[in-house]
Each structure stands twice: as C-alpha cells, then as structure tokens.
C-alpha cells in the first residue's frame, strides 16, 4: 500500500518536474521560440505557460482521484483490520 502510494506520487512529481524544467530550459536556451508571435499581441510563450499551469492542476486532480478511489479505501481497510 505504501509502496503504491510512493510510486504514484513519484511518477506524478517527476512528470511535473520534467514539464516545468523543460519550460525553464526552453526559456534559457530558446527565448526566440517563446517570443514568436501567434497573434497581434500574443506570443507562444503565454499559452505554453498557461498550459503548464493547467497540467499542474490536472495532475493534482489525478492524484486526488487516485487517493480517493484507491488509497483511502486501503487505509480504511487497514484501520478495520487493526481494530
């Protein structure tokens, strides 16, 4: 049970870190790409940044869904066995 929780937590954490640091590396090494206009007053960097925020929100939702569906049931079962 604890091993499964760590696996899910680490998977989602590493996924978010890869996305976030990928964006930071993009800022560091290819500013011209992020400054590329996609509209009159909009560059491609803004939708990418907003997308990262949305992905973070979705990953939080995935973890919450998993914890409510799987982990909490396992914890409740363990508590019943202990009592």
CNS distance restraints for C-alpha pairs under 8 A (distance, minus, plus):
assign (resid   1 and name CA) (resid   5 and name CA) 6.37 0.50 0.50
assign (resid   1 and name CA) (resid  71 and name CA) 7.41 0.50 0.50
assign (resid   1 and name CA) (resid  74 and name CA) 7.03 0.50 0.50
assign (resid   2 and name CA) (resid   6 and name CA) 6.29 0.50 0.50
assign (resid   3 and name CA) (resid   7 and name CA) 6.17 0.50 0.50
assign (resid   4 and name CA) (resid   8 and name CA) 6.25 0.50 0.50
assign (resid   5 and name CA) (resid   9 and name CA) 6.03 0.50 0.50
assign (resid   5 and name CA) (resid  71 and name CA) 7.14 0.50 0.50
assign (resid   6 and name CA) (resid  10 and name CA) 5.84 0.50 0.50
assign (resid   7 and name CA) (resid  11 and name CA) 6.00 0.50 0.50
assign (resid   8 and name CA) (resid  12 and name CA) 6.25 0.50 0.50
assign (resid   8 and name CA) (resid  63 and name CA) 7.66 0.50 0.50
assign (resid   9 and name CA) (resid  13 and name CA) 6.03 0.50 0.50
assign (resid   9 and name CA) (resid  63 and name CA) 7.49 0.50 0.50
assign (resid  10 and name CA) (resid  14 and name CA) 5.91 0.50 0.50
assign (resid  11 and name CA) (resid  15 and name CA) 6.12 0.50 0.50
assign (resid  12 and name CA) (resid  16 and name CA) 6.22 0.50 0.50
assign (resid  12 and name CA) (resid  59 and name CA) 6.63 0.50 0.50
assign (resid  12 and name CA) (resid  63 and name CA) 7.73 0.50 0.50
assign (resid  13 and name CA) (resid  17 and name CA) 6.13 0.50 0.50
assign (resid  14 and name CA) (resid  18 and name CA) 6.03 0.50 0.50
assign (resid  15 and name CA) (resid  19 and name CA) 6.34 0.50 0.50
assign (resid  16 and name CA) (resid  20 and name CA) 6.02 0.50 0.50
assign (resid  16 and name CA) (resid  55 and name CA) 7.94 0.50 0.50
assign (resid  16 and name CA) (resid  56 and name CA) 6.70 0.50 0.50
assign (resid  16 and name CA) (resid  59 and name CA) 7.85 0.50 0.50
assign (resid  17 and name CA) (resid  21 and name CA) 5.82 0.50 0.50
assign (resid  18 and name CA) (resid  22 and name CA) 5.75 0.50 0.50
assign (resid  19 and name CA) (resid  23 and name CA) 6.33 0.50 0.50
assign (resid  19 and name CA) (resid  52 and name CA) 7.19 0.50 0.50
assign (resid  20 and name CA) (resid  24 and name CA) 6.37 0.50 0.50
assign (resid  20 and name CA) (resid  52 and name CA) 7.14 0.50 0.50
assign (resid  21 and name CA) (resid  25 and name CA) 5.97 0.50 0.50
assign (resid  22 and name CA) (resid  26 and name CA) 6.09 0.50 0.50
assign (resid  23 and name CA) (resid  27 and name CA) 6.25 0.50 0.50
assign (resid  23 and name CA) (resid  49 and name CA) 7.98 0.50 0.50
assign (resid  24 and name CA) (resid  28 and name CA) 6.22 0.50 0.50
assign (resid  25 and name CA) (resid  29 and name CA) 5.94 0.50 0.50
assign (resid  25 and name CA) (resid  30 and name CA) 7.88 0.50 0.50
assign (resid  26 and name CA) (resid  30 and name CA) 5.20 0.50 0.50
assign (resid  26 and name CA) (resid  31 and name CA) 6.77 0.50 0.50
assign (resid  26 and name CA) (resid  34 and name CA) 7.78 0.50 0.50
assign (resid  27 and name CA) (resid  31 and name CA) 5.15 0.50 0.50
assign (resid  27 and name CA) (resid  34 and name CA) 7.20 0.50 0.50
assign (resid  30 and name CA) (resid  34 and name CA) 7.03 0.50 0.50
assign (resid  31 and name CA) (resid  35 and name CA) 6.15 0.50 0.50
assign (resid  32 and name CA) (resid  36 and name CA) 6.25 0.50 0.50
assign (resid  33 and name CA) (resid  44 and name CA) 7.49 0.50 0.50
assign (resid  33 and name CA) (resid  45 and name CA) 7.87 0.50 0.50
assign (resid  34 and name CA) (resid  43 and name CA) 6.59 0.50 0.50
assign (resid  34 and name CA) (resid  44 and name CA) 5.31 0.50 0.50
assign (resid  34 and name CA) (resid  45 and name CA) 4.36 0.50 0.50
assign (resid  35 and name CA) (resid  43 and name CA) 5.42 0.50 0.50
assign (resid  35 and name CA) (resid  44 and name CA) 6.43 0.50 0.50
assign (resid  35 and name CA) (resid  45 and name CA) 6.39 0.50 0.50
assign (resid  36 and name CA) (resid  43 and name CA) 5.37 0.50 0.50
assign (resid  36 and name CA) (resid  44 and name CA) 5.81 0.50 0.50
assign (resid  36 and name CA) (resid  45 and name CA) 7.82 0.50 0.50
assign (resid  37 and name CA) (resid  41 and name CA) 7.42 0.50 0.50
assign (resid  37 and name CA) (resid  42 and name CA) 5.74 0.50 0.50
assign (resid  37 and name CA) (resid  43 and name CA) 4.12 0.50 0.50
assign (resid  37 and name CA) (resid  44 and name CA) 6.11 0.50 0.50
assign (resid  38 and name CA) (resid  42 and name CA) 5.77 0.50 0.50
assign (resid  38 and name CA) (resid  43 and name CA) 5.36 0.50 0.50
assign (resid  38 and name CA) (resid  44 and name CA) 5.97 0.50 0.50
assign (resid  39 and name CA) (resid  43 and name CA) 6.92 0.50 0.50
assign (resid  42 and name CA) (resid  46 and name CA) 7.23 0.50 0.50
assign (resid  43 and name CA) (resid  47 and name CA) 7.84 0.50 0.50
assign (resid  44 and name CA) (resid  48 and name CA) 6.49 0.50 0.50
assign (resid  45 and name CA) (resid  49 and name CA) 6.09 0.50 0.50
assign (resid  46 and name CA) (resid  50 and name CA) 6.15 0.50 0.50
assign (resid  47 and name CA) (resid  51 and name CA) 5.90 0.50 0.50
assign (resid  48 and name CA) (resid  52 and name CA) 6.30 0.50 0.50
assign (resid  49 and name CA) (resid  53 and name CA) 6.54 0.50 0.50
assign (resid  50 and name CA) (resid  54 and name CA) 6.28 0.50 0.50
assign (resid  51 and name CA) (resid  55 and name CA) 6.09 0.50 0.50
assign (resid  52 and name CA) (resid  56 and name CA) 6.19 0.50 0.50
assign (resid  53 and name CA) (resid  57 and name CA) 6.28 0.50 0.50
assign (resid  54 and name CA) (resid  58 and name CA) 6.13 0.50 0.50
assign (resid  55 and name CA) (resid  59 and name CA) 6.04 0.50 0.50
assign (resid  56 and name CA) (resid  60 and name CA) 6.23 0.50 0.50
assign (resid  57 and name CA) (resid  61 and name CA) 6.30 0.50 0.50
assign (resid  58 and name CA) (resid  62 and name CA) 6.17 0.50 0.50
assign (resid  59 and name CA) (resid  63 and name CA) 6.24 0.50 0.50
assign (resid  60 and name CA) (resid  64 and name CA) 6.16 0.50 0.50
assign (resid  61 and name CA) (resid  65 and name CA) 5.99 0.50 0.50
assign (resid  62 and name CA) (resid  66 and name CA) 6.08 0.50 0.50
assign (resid  63 and name CA) (resid  67 and name CA) 5.97 0.50 0.50
assign (resid  64 and name CA) (resid  68 and name CA) 6.07 0.50 0.50
assign (resid  65 and name CA) (resid  69 and name CA) 6.05 0.50 0.50
assign (resid  66 and name CA) (resid  70 and name CA) 5.63 0.50 0.50
assign (resid  66 and name CA) (resid  71 and name CA) 6.87 0.50 0.50
assign (resid  67 and name CA) (resid  71 and name CA) 4.62 0.50 0.50
assign (resid  67 and name CA) (resid  72 and name CA) 5.83 0.50 0.50
assign (resid  68 and name CA) (resid  72 and name CA) 5.39 0.50 0.50
assign (resid  68 and name CA) (resid  73 and name CA) 7.39 0.50 0.50
assign (resid  69 and name CA) (resid  73 and name CA) 6.72 0.50 0.50
assign (resid  70 and name CA) (resid  74 and name CA) 6.39 0.50 0.50
assign (resid  71 and name CA) (resid  75 and name CA) 6.22 0.50 0.50
assign (resid  72 and name CA) (resid  76 and name CA) 6.12 0.50 0.50
assign (resid  73 and name CA) (resid  77 and name CA) 6.14 0.50 0.50
assign (resid  74 and name CA) (resid  78 and name CA) 6.17 0.50 0.50
assign (resid  75 and name CA) (resid  79 and name CA) 6.18 0.50 0.50
assign (resid  76 and name CA) (resid  80 and name CA) 6.25 0.50 0.50
assign (resid  77 and name CA) (resid  81 and name CA) 6.31 0.50 0.50
assign (resid  78 and name CA) (resid  82 and name CA) 6.24 0.50 0.50
assign (resid  79 and name CA) (resid  83 and name CA) 6.29 0.50 0.50
